[in-house]
Amino acid sequence: MTRPSSAVPVPDPETPTGGCPVRHESVAVPLSGPEFHTEPQALYRTMRRDHGPVVPVELPGGFPAWLVIGYRELHQVTSDGELFPRDVGLWNQWENIPEDWPLLPMVGRPMPSIYFTAGAEHRRHADMVGPALEGADPFEIRRHCEELADRLVDAVCTRGAADLVAEFAEPLPVLVLARLVGFPDAEGADIAQVLKDLADGGPEAQSAHMRFGEHMQRLVATKRAAPGDDVTSRMLAYHEPFTDEEYVLDLMAITAAGHLTTADWISNSLRLMLTDDLFADSLAGGRHSVAEAMNEVLWEESPTQILAGRWASRDTRLAGRNIRAGDMLLLGLGAANSDPHVRQRIATEGTSGQGGNSAHLAFSYGEYRCPFPAQEIAETIARTGIEVLLDRLPDLALAVPAQTLVRRQSAFLRGMTSLPVRFTPVRMTGDFS
């Protein structure tokens, strides 16, 4: 059950509510530029100073939206699935959106998927997907993680140098997820490239989306003919029937949502351990500090900085802004986590992000948040992968000055493009010669 919203509907008889464009009350902030991937927190502070907790922004191509950066306001939006549903079909800009718009795969279009449905239809999908994810044995997930992480370390351990993004953090989650949903290991690398092209939102995004769907179509056909102990087979065995399109779209949604975000969680945590003295003991096998570093990242450098999105079901007001029916609201998860109101409260309670407080919004909130089983799988992959890496290569050190590290050029996702390290060369697992 969703909580009633405190947002007050504002009728405007002079402005039609159906299909009208957003009318911002102040100059919109372009949702692009180097600030988003160099110093996003400084940019969020400027936004908060100049615009308050709800910021008028402009998406690439000139399309307007609202970026919610206030913790309380974001909590309000995500708690009210009726006023602010995740129903992309409500968007009042559809008539202006070109077919090749680069952000289209990320924003989505009306389709029967757990990620792009609302209300009862969303719950129908969630009731199938949730148990299918929850059915994965935690010990089996960890075993997969350890085996695949060892395999990735084996590929670099004798060299004494590696790029922990390209050679560890990015491939590990997709290899594990591919196994969990039922893919053979041989398809993992291609799926990883497809998902990277998709998330980058560049010219390859549209073709990547098509290739991704083709992978999933083949998987559904294979598992229908020969079920196994995997997420896809459990979805197909669910008592309520779904179409093949629905199975494919749901599998695409859960795999895409879990891949690059988990990869960025790993790489951002490793960067923190390699550059922050507070986490130096992590490099000496301090398991508790691994968990602390991972939680600190969810507060300070959440892999998902901005999430699209929610759409207003009717005219309303939010933090003094006039929100029109069909307006897009982007969830500024990274910005909300740095909201001075929540930070002050945490400080008053004597805790911090580093200390273990988990009131962050890194996984969103409300009915459409990341499902809890998916969060647990992501945490297992990230933590196990980091632990294996540190066990195998205990003297990891950054191979370049920290200030030269480059972030992914995205306003939506926060992760490293590379993380070069050096270490003492060691033998491969099982090599006792």
N, C-alpha and C positions, 0 to 999 in steps of 0.2 A: 504493500500500500504506500502510495506517495504522500508526502506531506503537503498540506495546502500552502500555496505560495502567498507571500505578502505583497507581490506585485499587483498594482492596481490597474485594471483595464481603463484605457483612456479613449473614449469614443471621439472620433474626429470626423464630423459629417462632411467636411470639405475635402477630405482625402479618401479616395476609395481604398479599401483594405485588401482587395484581391488583386494580386499580380502587380502591386505598385513597387517601385524601387525604394530602397532605403533612403531616407532623407536625413543625413547627418546634421547635427546641430553645431558641429565645429569641424575644422579641417581634418580630413582623414589622414591617418598615418600609413604610409606604404608598408605592406607586410612583406618586405624584402629589403635586402641591403646587408652589408658586412656586419653591422652591429648585432644582428640576430645570431651570428655564429662566432663573434669575437667576444663581446661583452653584453650578453642579453640582459643580465640583471641591471646593469647601468641603464639600458634602454627602457626596461620596465619601470625603473624609478622615475625616469623622465616622463613616461606615459602617465604614471600615477599622479605626478605633480601637475601635469598639464591638462589631463582629461578625467582624472578620478578612476574609480574601479571598473568602469565600462568605457572602452576606448573605440571610437570610430576608426576603422581601418579600411585599407583598399587592397584587395587581392590582385595578384598579377593579372593583367588584362583590364584593370580598372573596375573590378566588381566590388561593391561595398559589402561590409560585414561589421559586426561588433565583436571586439575582443574583450572577454571578461577576465580581468586580472585581479579582482578583489576576491579574497578567500571566502568571505561571507556571501558575496554575490554569486560566486561560482557554486558554492554549496546550495544556494537557493535555486539556481537554474537546474542543477543536476538532481535536485530533490523533487522537482515538479515536472513529471513526465507528461502531464496533460497540457500545461501551458507552454512548456519548452520540450516537445518530443524530439526524438532523433528521427525525424521524418523528412528526408531530403526532398520528397515530393512536394512539400510546402514551399520550397524556395521561390521567392518572387523574382528571381533573376533567370529562370530557365530559358526564357525566350531569347535571352542575349548570349547564352553560353555556346561557344563553338564546339563542334564535335571533337576537335583536336586540342582542347584546353588541357595543358599539362597537369593541372591539379585535379582533373576529373576522376582519375582512379582513386585519389585520396578522399575527395569529398563524396564521391559516389553518385549514383543516380537511382531512381526508384527500382528496386529489385527484391526478390523474395529471399533475403539473407538475414541472418541474426544481426548483422551490423547495420542494415539499412531498412529495418522494419520498426514499427512502433506499436505500443499498446499490446493488445491480445495476440497479435501476429508475432510480435517480438518474443513474447513469453512462450508461445508455441515452439519457436526455434530454440529458445534458451532451455526449455524443458527437455529437449533432445540432446543438445550439445553439452550442457553441464554434466549430466551423468556419464556421458561418453568420455569426457575428460577426466572426471573423477574416478572412473574405472581403471585408470592407469595405476599400476602398483608403484608406490613411492620408492620402494627398494629396487624395483626393476628400472625405474627412471634413473636413479643414482648409478646403477650398474652400467647403463647405457652411457651416461655422462662420463664416468671414469674411463670406460673402454675407449670412447671416441676422443676424449681429451688426451689420453695417453698416446693414441694414434697420431694426433696432431703434434704433440710434443716430440714424438719419435721422428717426425719429418724434419725437425729443425735442431734437435738437441745436440747433434755432433758439430754443428756449424759455429756455435758460439754467438750467433746473432739471429734476430728474427724481427718481423713486423707483427706485433701481437694483434693488430686489427685484421689484416688480410689473412694471416696464417693461423689465427686461433679464435679470436672473439667473434668474427663474422661466420666462419664455417661451423663452429661447435653447435650453436642453437638450431640451425637448420638441419644438421645431420641428426641431432637428437629428435627434433620434431618430425622429421621425415620417417624415422623409425616408429615413432609413436602413432602416427596416422596410418602407417602401413606401407610406405615406400621402401623399395630395396635401396641399400646404401649407394648403389651406382648412380641413382638419380639425384642424390643430395646436392652435388656441386652445381648442377644445372639449375635446380630450384633456387639455390642460394643466389645465383646471378640474376635470375628472373626477379626475385624479391628485391634485390638491391636496385635494379633498374626501375622497378615499380615505385619504390620508396623515394628515390632521388627526384621523381617528378619531372624528368627531362624528356627529350625527344623520343627515348626508347620506352617510355612508360606505357603507352598504348599497346605496342606490340608485346611488351612483357606481360601485360594483363591477359592478352589472348593466349600466350604460351602457358601461363600459369593455369588458366582454365582447362587447357588441353591436358596438362599433367593430371589434374584432378578428375577429369572425365575418364581417363584411362584407369585411374586408381579405383573409382567407384565401380566400373565394369569388372575389374579384376577381383575386387573384394566381394562383389555380389556372386561371382562364380566360385570363389574360394575364400570364405570368411576366415579371419584369424583373430588373434588377441590384440586388437588395435582399435584406435578411435573410430576409424571409418566403418569397420565391421560392427561396432557397437551402435553407431548411428543408424546403420542399415537395419539393425535388429530391433530398433525402437518400435513400440507397439503402434504408434500412429504413422500412417503413410506420408511420405514426402516425395516430391518429384525429384528426378535426377538433377535438374537444375538447382533445386534447393540444396541437395546434398553437396553439389559441387561448390556453390557459392558459400555455404557455411564452412566447408573445409578450406576454401581460399581465405575466408575471413580469419579463422582462428590461426592458420599457419602464418599468414602475413603479419597479423597483430603480434605474434609471439617471436618472430625472427629478429628483425633489426632492433627492436626495443631491447630484447635480451642481450643482443650483441653489444649494443651501446652501454647497457648496464655493466657488462663485463669490462669493456674497454675504459669507461669512465671511472670505474672502481680501481682498475689497475693503474690508471694515470694518477689517481689520488694517492695510492699507496707508494708510487714511485717518486712523487714530488712533494708530499706532505710529511714532515717529521712526525706528526701525531700518529701516523699509521706505519711507521718504520718497522715495528715489531711484526707486522703482517708478513713482511718479507722473510722473517725468520721462523715462520710457521705458526704465528699467533692466530689461531682460528677465530677467537672472539673478535679480534680486530678486523677480520675479513667481513664479518657480519656488520660491524659498526661502519666500515667504509662503504659497504653496499647501501646501508640505510642513509648515510650522509649524502650519497649520490642522489638518492630519491628526493631528498630535500633541496640540495643545491644545484644539481645538474640532471634533473629528471630526463630520461631518454626521450619521453614525449613532452615537448615543451608546449605545443599547441595541438589541440584535438578538434577536428571538424566532425561534427558540430551538433548544434541544436537549432531548431527553427521555431519561431514564435507562431503559435496556433491562432493568435488574435492580437489586436493592438493592446499594448500594455506599457507600463513604465518599469524601468529597472535602474536603480541608483540615479534617479533623476533624468534618465534618458527616455525619449519617446521611441519605443520599439514597435515597429509596424508588423502586421500579420505577414508571415513569410520571410521576415528578416533572418539572416543567418547569424547565429551566435557561436563564435569560436571559443573553446575552453582553454584559457591561458593557464594550464596546470603549473608550469614552471614559475610563472609570475605570481600566481596565487600562493604558492609555497613560500615566497619571500615577502608576502604582505606583512607590513609592520604590525598590524593588529594581531595576527596569529603568532608572529615571532615574540611580541611582547607578552602574550599569554603564556607561551612556552617558557619564556625566561622567568615569569612570575611563579610558574609551577616547578621551577628548578630543573627542567629538562631541556634537551636540545635535540636537533636532528641527529647529531653524532651520538648522543647518549641513548638513543633507542626509541625516541618518540615516533610513533607510526601514524600520526594524524595528518601526514602529507596527503596530497591529492594526485600522486604520481600515477595511480591506477584509475583516476577519475572517481566518481561517487554516484550513488543512486542506482536506479533500475538498470541503467545502461553502462555501468562500470565494467571494467575487466572482470570476468567471472573469477570467483575465488579459486577454483581448481586450476585455472590458467595462471593466476598469480603464483600459486604454489609450485607449479611446474617451472615457471620462469626463474623463481628463486632457487630451486634445486639445481637447474642447469647452470646458473651464474655462479652460485657459491661452490658447487662441486668442481666446476671448471677451474675457478681461481685456486681452489685448494690443491688440485692436482698439479697445476702449473707451478705453484710455489713449492710444493713438495719435490717436484722433479728439477726445478731450476731455482734453487734457494738464493742465489746471488744475483738475481735480475737487477739490472741498472739501466736507466734511460740512456740511450746512445746519442741523443741530441739535446741541446739546451731546451728546457721546458717551454720557454717563450716562443720557440719555433714550431711547436706542435700546431697542426691545422685542424680546425673543426669542419664537420660537414656543412656545406653551404645550404642550410635549410632553416627556415623560421620555425618549422614544425618539429623537427627532430634534432636532438643534440647528441652528437657522437664524434669520435675521432676519425679522420681520414687515414691516419696511420699512427702507430705507436712503436717506433724503432727501439729495440733493447739489445743489450749485450749480456753475456753470461759465460761462465766457464763451461766449455764443451763437456758433455757427458755421454755415456753410452745409451743406446736405445733400450726400452723395456725388453727384458728377456735375453739381452745380449750379455752373456757371461764369459765371452772369450777373453 
